[in-house]
Amino acid sequence: MKTSTLPGAEIRKRLLTPKELLGFGQDAASHPDPTIHARFIALFSPATWLIAGYVPATDCVLCYADLYGQGAKTGQYGEWGWQSLAELESLMVLPDCPRVERTPKTMFKARPFSECVDARGKITV
């Protein structure tokens, strides 16, 4: 798989807004129903990440990731964790064609995690 030739800051702006790059949701890991601020998808794949927080010092997002589109209780594919933003940004379909994209804000509004998944943990938004 190819990696990006775009400068890191330029790619990062594609996934997070300038305000979000300052950090948000750093206490989301301890919240029972954290707010999901963004949704990332992988082109040509069912992989989806629901973003609850970002820590600039580590360049990691706190997210619920479902890489196979099957949820948490149907094979334990959906799970909470910290994901390197640089790692997500490095995935490319073709040179300078990112594989991971942010769902446009017009199509995804911030909402509680409980409104984003069904009882099995499958992402429904």
C-alpha positions in Angstrom: 0.0 0.0 0.0 1.3 3.5 -0.9 1.9 6.2 1.6 1.3 9.9 1.2 3.7 12.4 -0.3 1.6 15.3 1.0 3.0 17.3 4.0 1.6 15.9 7.3 -0.1 19.2 8.4 -1.9 19.5 5.0 -3.3 16.0 5.3 -4.2 16.4 8.9 -6.3 19.5 8.0 -8.3 17.2 5.8 -9.4 15.0 8.7 -9.7 17.6 11.5 -10.7 21.2 11.6 -8.2 23.9 12.8 -10.2 24.1 16.1 -10.2 20.3 16.5 -6.5 20.2 16.0 -6.1 22.1 19.3 -7.5 19.0 21.1 -10.9 17.9 22.2 -12.7 15.2 24.1 -9.6 14.2 26.1 -11.8 13.0 29.0 -14.1 11.0 26.7 -12.5 7.7 27.6 -14.0 7.9 31.1 -17.4 9.1 29.9 -20.2 6.4 29.8 -21.7 7.8 26.5 -19.1 10.1 24.9 -19.9 12.6 22.2 -18.8 11.5 18.7 -17.5 14.5 16.9 -16.5 13.0 13.6 -16.8 9.9 11.4 -14.0 8.6 9.3 -14.5 6.0 6.6 -12.1 4.0 4.5 -12.7 4.1 0.8 -13.5 0.7 -0.8 -13.8 -0.9 2.7 -16.4 -1.2 5.5 -13.9 0.2 8.0 -15.3 3.1 10.0 -14.0 5.1 12.9 -16.2 7.2 15.2 -14.0 10.0 16.7 -14.6 11.0 20.3 -11.4 12.9 21.1 -8.0 14.1 19.9 -4.8 14.7 21.9 -2.3 16.9 20.0 0.7 15.9 22.2 0.4 12.2 21.0 -1.3 12.9 17.7 -3.9 10.2 18.5 -7.6 10.1 18.2 -9.9 8.3 20.7 -12.2 6.3 18.6 -14.6 3.4 18.3 -13.3 1.5 15.3 -15.3 -1.2 13.4 -12.9 -2.4 10.7 -15.2 -5.1 9.3 -18.6 -3.5 9.6 -19.9 -6.2 12.0 -20.0 -4.6 15.4 -18.5 -5.6 18.7 -20.7 -8.5 19.7 -20.6 -10.4 16.4 -16.9 -11.3 16.4 -15.4 -8.5 18.5 -14.4 -6.4 15.5 -15.7 -3.1 16.9 -13.7 -1.7 19.8 -12.7 1.5 21.6 -9.1 2.6 21.5 -6.5 5.2 20.6 -5.5 5.4 16.9 -2.5 7.3 15.5 -3.8 10.0 13.2 -0.6 9.8 11.2 -1.2 6.1 10.6 -4.7 6.7 9.3 -3.4 9.5 7.1 -0.7 7.3 5.6 -3.1 4.9 4.0 -3.4 5.6 0.3 -5.4 4.1 -2.5 -3.1 5.8 -5.1 -0.3 8.3 -4.7 -1.8 11.5 -3.2 -5.3 9.8 -3.1 -6.1 9.2 0.6 -7.9 6.1 1.6 -9.4 7.5 4.9 -11.8 10.3 4.5 -13.9 12.3 7.0 -17.7 12.2 6.4 -18.7 15.8 5.6 -20.2 17.8 8.4 -23.4 18.3 6.4 -23.9 14.5 6.6 -22.7 13.8 10.2 -23.5 16.0 13.2 -22.0 15.5 16.7 -24.1 13.1 18.8 -23.8 10.7 21.7 -22.1 7.3 21.0 -25.4 5.5 21.9 -27.1 7.1 18.9 -24.3 5.9 16.5 -24.4 2.1 17.2 -27.1 -0.5 17.6 -27.3 -3.0 20.4 -24.6 -5.3 18.8 -22.1 -2.4 18.6 -22.5 -2.1 14.8 -22.1 1.5 13.5 -25.4 2.7 12.2 -24.6 6.3 11.1 
